[in-house]
Amino acid sequence: MKKKIAATAAVLGALASTIAFAQPASAGVDPRYYYESSWSTEGDCRLNGHSGQQSGRWSAYFCSASTWSWDLYVKR
């Protein structure tokens, strides 16, 4: 029983730390980056960011978790 409680506490602790460190997209965004679009999953955001970079639409990108989606920021 103690192992099960410890395992549950570890999972909840990891989840809480993830939530605590997630910042809103507008907090501390490098001013050289511009908001491009929002995606429902991180994978979709990264895929579109990479695709745009490969096609020369922007030189760099990053995805930031917002409340309900993933926001794509690009550097032109």
N, C-alpha and C positions, 0 to 999 in steps of 0.2 A: 504494500500500500504506500509506503514512504517513497519508493522508487517512482510510482505512478504520479504522486503529488509533485515530486521533484521534477519529473519530465514535463508535466503540465506547466509548472511554474517557469521552467526554462523556455518553453514555447511562448508563453504569454509575455515573458520578459523580452524576448527577441522581437515579438510583434510590437510591443509598446515602444521599444527603442527605434524601430523602423518608423512608426507613426510620429514619434516625437521629433525625429530629425528631418522628416519630409517638410520641405519649405514650399510655400505657394510660389507659383511661377514668377510672380512679379517681385519676389523678395531677392534682392541681390543679383539680378541678372546683369551680366556684363553689358554695358551700353553699346558695345560694338555689334551685339547680336540683336536681331529683330524677330518678333513673333511672326511665324509663318502660318501655322495651323494647329488644330487639336485632333487627337486620335484616341480611340477608346482603349487601346492597349499599348504598352511600351514597345512591343515588337513591331506593331504597325508604324509607330512614330519613328523608330530607328530605321526601319526599312525605307520609309519615304525620305528620311533625312539622308541616308546613304545614297539612295537613287538620285536625289537632287545634286548631291556633291559629285557623284560620278558623271552626271550629265553636264556639269559646269554651271549649274544654276546658282550655287553658292560654294564658298571655299571651306566652310566648316559648319557644324551643326551640333546641337545637343537636345535631349529630350528632358523635360522637367515634369514631375508629377504635380498635377493641380488637384482640386477637390474631387472631380468626377472623371478626369481624362488625363491624357499626356499631351503636353504642349511642345511643339517643335519650334526651336529658335535657330535662326540661321545667321551666318556671317557672310555678307556679300563681297 
